[in-house]
């Protein structure tokens, strides 16, 4: 191959018009020895590292609203936007919003398709986050490995915040119910409802009212009042006999916190509709819970020492 043709072919390859493999064939056809394309750099399988962190000093909150298999609450979009805004305005954390569960893993995230097959892509995994805010519902899309990674993530000391539908997720995953404190057995319709704020000292709870309009659930096993720290509950003295019959013990938690190993779990049923997310007292409540789960606020309850 003469130098002019060789230079032209190399230029085309560099410009993307020819691949190195095509260049090798062209050279061979000219009677020269083929040029072997350079071997791809070995892929360690680790997430892309070495990039500067644009959020240095801020806690990272993974917000997941995977509802592919469950009820699609209309408020989820507004909830995600509100959670993200509160983090930026307060400066306490930065949110990463996802409507899938891909990042709930400790495994490397590898791309697919013509461009990214076999390559680490610029995607984070659980090792990059300090807490998860879960807005999903239904049985979800997590693999068994992802479920194990999620439980370990919290148990080893990270945070988990469950939004309105957290208690209607993963009914077939008992360990999840144990982590968050229980599953929903049913719910009362949206209406003004009397509340008891049991712990106004808990971050975010100081100004919450004793009546609020929203949809409130009642819980079933594995819920046990002794396993959670109740922050807000329904006032049984203001419920109808039919409502009280759902739980004769009169125990209807609305917002609670608990520990899971060394991790912090905060669950709130507030936010069935858009309107509560615009209410300053609800935003204050959720922000306080997020800060507590992230370890940015004092814990009023002892961390669980159980294995």
matplotlib code that plots the C-alpha trace (Angstrom):
import matplotlib.pyplot as plt

x = [0.0, 1.5, 1.9, -0.9, -3.6, -2.4, -2.6, -6.1, -7.4, -6.0, -7.6, -11.0, -10.7, -9.8, -12.8, -15.1, -15.9, -14.0, -13.4, -9.9, -11.1, -12.1, -8.8, -7.0, -9.0, -8.2, -4.5, -4.6, -6.3, -3.5, -1.0, 0.2, 0.1, -3.2, -3.2, -4.5, -7.0, -5.8, -7.3, -10.0, -8.8, -9.7, -12.9, -12.6, -16.3, -16.2, -18.4, -16.8, -14.5, -12.1, -14.6, -14.8, -17.7, -19.9, -21.6, -18.6, -19.7, -23.3, -25.2, -26.5, -30.1, -31.3, -35.0, -36.7, -40.3, -40.5, -44.2, -44.1, -45.9, -48.0, -50.4, -49.5, -50.1, -50.6, -48.6, -45.3, -44.1, -44.7, -43.2, -40.0, -39.8, -40.5, -37.9, -35.3, -36.0, -35.9, -32.5, -31.1, -32.8, -31.7, -28.2, -28.3, -28.4, -28.6, -31.2, -30.8, -34.2, -35.0, -38.2, -36.5, -34.5, -31.3, -29.1, -30.3, -27.3, -23.7, -22.7, -21.0, -23.5, -22.5, -23.9, -25.4, -26.0, -23.7, -21.9, -21.8, -21.9, -19.4, -18.4, -18.7, -21.0, -21.3, -23.9, -23.8, -24.7, -25.5, -21.9, -22.4, -25.4, -26.2, -29.9, -32.8, -36.2, -38.6, -41.8, -42.5, -45.3, -46.1, -43.7, -41.1, -38.4, -35.5, -33.5, -32.7, -29.2, -30.5, -32.8, -29.8, -27.8, -30.6, -31.0, -27.3, -27.1, -29.4, -28.4, -24.7, -25.6, -27.3, -30.8, -34.1, -37.1, -40.4, -43.0, -46.8, -46.9, -43.9, -46.2, -47.9, -44.6, -43.1, -45.8, -44.1, -40.8, -41.1, -37.6, -38.7, -41.7, -39.5, -37.1, -39.8, -42.0, -45.1, -47.4, -50.7, -53.8, -56.2, -56.7, -59.2, -60.5, -59.1, -60.8, -60.0, -58.6, -57.7, -54.0, -51.8, -48.3, -46.5, -43.0, -42.7, -39.0, -38.4, -36.8, -39.5, -42.4, -42.6, -45.3, -47.4, -51.1, -53.6, -55.9, -54.9, -56.6, -55.0, -55.4, -54.1, -53.4, -53.8, -51.1, -50.8, -48.0, -45.1, -46.1, -45.7, -45.9, -42.9, -40.7, -41.2, -40.9, -44.3, -44.0, -47.6, -50.7, -54.4, -56.4, -58.6, -61.0, -61.9, -62.4, -65.7, -66.6, -66.2, -62.7, -61.8, -62.9, -60.0, -57.6, -59.3, -56.1, -56.5, -53.0, -52.8, -49.3, -49.0, -45.3, -42.7, -39.0, -37.0, -33.6, -32.5, -29.1, -27.0, -29.3, -32.1, -35.6, -38.2, -41.7, -44.5, -47.9, -48.3, -48.7, -51.4, -52.4, -50.4, -51.7, -49.9, -46.6, -47.2, -48.0, -45.1, -45.7, -45.5, -42.3, -40.9, -41.8, -40.2, -37.1, -36.6, -37.1, -34.6, -32.0, -32.5, -32.1, -29.0, -27.5, -27.7, -30.0, -29.8, -31.5, -34.1, -34.2, -31.3, -29.8, -30.7, -27.9, -29.5, -27.7]
y = [0.0, 3.4, 6.1, 8.3, 5.6, 4.4, 8.0, 8.4, 5.2, 6.0, 9.4, 7.9, 5.4, 8.2, 10.2, 7.3, 6.6, 3.3, 0.9, -0.3, -3.8, -2.4, -0.6, -3.9, -5.6, -2.7, -3.0, -6.7, -6.3, -4.0, -6.8, -5.6, -7.4, -6.8, -4.4, -6.0, -3.7, -2.9, -5.1, -3.6, -2.5, -5.1, -4.2, -4.4, -4.5, -1.6, 1.4, 4.3, 6.1, 8.9, 11.5, 14.6, 14.6, 17.6, 17.2, 17.1, 17.2, 16.4, 13.3, 11.3, 10.2, 7.6, 8.2, 5.2, 5.1, 1.8, 1.0, -1.3, -4.0, -2.0, 0.9, 4.1, 6.9, 10.2, 12.0, 10.2, 12.7, 15.6, 13.7, 13.1, 16.8, 18.0, 15.6, 16.8, 20.5, 20.2, 18.7, 21.5, 24.3, 22.9, 22.0, 18.8, 16.2, 15.8, 13.4, 11.0, 10.3, 6.9, 5.2, 1.9, -0.2, -0.6, 1.2, -0.9, -3.2, -3.4, -5.1, -3.2, -1.8, -2.8, -1.4, -3.2, -2.6, -1.7, 1.1, 0.0, -3.8, -5.1, -1.6, 0.0, 3.0, 6.2, 4.7, 4.7, 1.8, 1.4, 2.0, 5.6, 6.4, 7.3, 6.5, 5.4, 7.1, 4.5, 5.4, 2.2, -0.3, -3.9, -6.8, -4.8, -5.9, -6.7, -9.9, -12.0, -10.5, -7.0, -7.8, -9.1, -6.0, -3.7, -5.4, -5.3, -1.7, -0.7, -3.2, -2.1, 1.5, 3.4, 4.9, 3.9, 6.3, 4.7, 7.0, 6.7, 3.3, 1.7, -0.6, -2.0, -3.1, -6.6, -8.4, -11.7, -10.6, -11.0, -9.6, -6.3, -6.1, -6.8, -4.0, -1.3, -2.5, -4.0, -4.2, -2.4, -4.3, -1.7, 2.0, 4.7, 7.1, 10.6, 12.8, 15.1, 12.7, 13.2, 12.6, 12.2, 13.5, 11.2, 12.6, 16.3, 16.1, 13.9, 15.8, 17.5, 16.7, 19.8, 21.6, 18.8, 19.4, 17.1, 16.9, 16.3, 15.4, 12.4, 8.7, 6.7, 2.9, 0.4, -2.2, -6.0, -8.4, -8.2, -4.9, -4.8, -1.5, -2.6, -2.8, 0.7, 4.2, 5.9, 9.6, 10.2, 8.0, 8.2, 9.4, 6.3, 8.5, 10.3, 7.2, 5.6, 2.2, 0.7, 2.1, 1.0, -2.5, -2.8, -2.8, -3.3, -2.3, 1.2, 1.3, 3.1, 4.5, 7.1, 8.0, 5.9, 5.2, 2.1, 0.7, -2.2, -3.4, -0.3, 1.4, 3.9, 3.3, 6.1, 5.4, 7.9, 7.3, 11.0, 12.0, 10.0, 13.0, 16.0, 18.5, 17.2, 17.5, 21.2, 21.6, 23.1, 20.9, 17.8, 19.0, 19.8, 16.3, 14.5, 16.7, 15.9, 12.2, 12.3, 14.1, 11.5, 8.6, 10.2, 10.6, 14.4, 14.7, 13.3, 9.9, 9.8, 6.0, 3.6, 1.8, -1.9, -4.1, -7.3, -9.2]
z = [0.0, -1.0, 1.7, 0.2, 0.4, 3.8, 5.1, 3.7, 5.2, 8.6, 8.4, 7.6, 10.5, 12.9, 11.7, 12.3, 8.6, 8.9, 11.7, 12.5, 11.4, 8.0, 7.7, 8.3, 5.5, 3.1, 3.8, 3.3, -0.1, -1.1, -0.4, 2.9, 6.2, 8.0, 10.9, 14.0, 15.8, 19.3, 22.0, 24.1, 27.5, 30.1, 31.9, 35.6, 36.0, 38.5, 38.1, 36.4, 38.9, 38.8, 37.6, 39.8, 42.2, 41.5, 44.9, 47.3, 50.9, 50.2, 51.1, 48.2, 48.2, 45.6, 45.0, 43.4, 42.1, 40.4, 40.0, 37.1, 39.0, 41.4, 41.9, 40.1, 42.5, 40.6, 43.3, 42.6, 40.0, 42.3, 45.2, 43.4, 42.3, 45.9, 47.4, 44.9, 45.5, 49.3, 49.0, 46.8, 48.8, 52.2, 51.0, 53.0, 50.2, 46.4, 44.9, 42.0, 40.6, 39.0, 37.9, 37.7, 40.2, 38.3, 40.8, 43.7, 43.5, 44.7, 41.4, 38.5, 36.0, 32.5, 29.4, 26.4, 22.7, 19.9, 21.8, 25.4, 25.4, 28.0, 29.1, 32.5, 32.1, 34.1, 36.5, 40.3, 42.5, 46.2, 47.1, 46.0, 48.1, 51.7, 51.7, 49.5, 49.3, 48.1, 46.4, 44.6, 44.9, 43.9, 43.8, 42.0, 39.6, 42.0, 41.5, 44.6, 44.5, 44.5, 47.4, 49.4, 48.5, 49.6, 53.0, 53.5, 52.5, 55.3, 57.9, 57.6, 58.4, 55.6, 55.5, 54.0, 53.7, 52.7, 51.2, 51.0, 49.2, 50.9, 52.8, 49.7, 48.1, 48.1, 49.9, 48.9, 50.4, 54.2, 55.0, 53.4, 55.7, 58.7, 57.6, 57.2, 60.1, 58.4, 55.5, 54.8, 55.6, 54.2, 54.1, 55.1, 52.5, 52.0, 54.6, 57.5, 60.2, 63.8, 64.7, 67.8, 67.4, 69.9, 69.4, 68.6, 69.4, 66.4, 63.5, 61.5, 63.7, 65.9, 64.0, 62.6, 63.2, 65.1, 62.1, 58.5, 55.2, 53.5, 53.0, 55.9, 56.0, 58.8, 59.2, 59.5, 60.4, 60.8, 62.4, 66.1, 68.0, 70.1, 67.1, 65.8, 67.3, 66.5, 65.7, 64.5, 64.7, 64.2, 67.2, 68.0, 70.0, 66.7, 64.6, 63.8, 65.2, 61.8, 61.5, 65.0, 64.1, 61.7, 64.7, 68.0, 69.8, 68.4, 67.1, 63.7, 63.0, 60.3, 60.6, 62.4, 62.6, 63.5, 63.2, 61.1, 62.3, 62.2, 59.7, 60.1, 58.6, 58.4, 57.0, 56.4, 54.8, 54.0, 50.4, 48.7, 46.6, 45.3, 47.8, 50.9, 49.1, 48.8, 52.5, 54.5, 57.5, 55.3, 53.7, 57.1, 58.3, 55.4, 55.4, 59.1, 58.4, 55.5, 57.6, 60.4, 58.0, 56.5, 60.0, 59.8, 62.8, 66.3, 66.8, 69.6, 69.5, 70.1, 67.2, 67.1, 68.4, 67.1, 64.4]

ax = plt.figure().add_subplot(projection="3d")
ax.plot(x, y, z, "-o")
ax.set_aspect("equal")
plt.show()
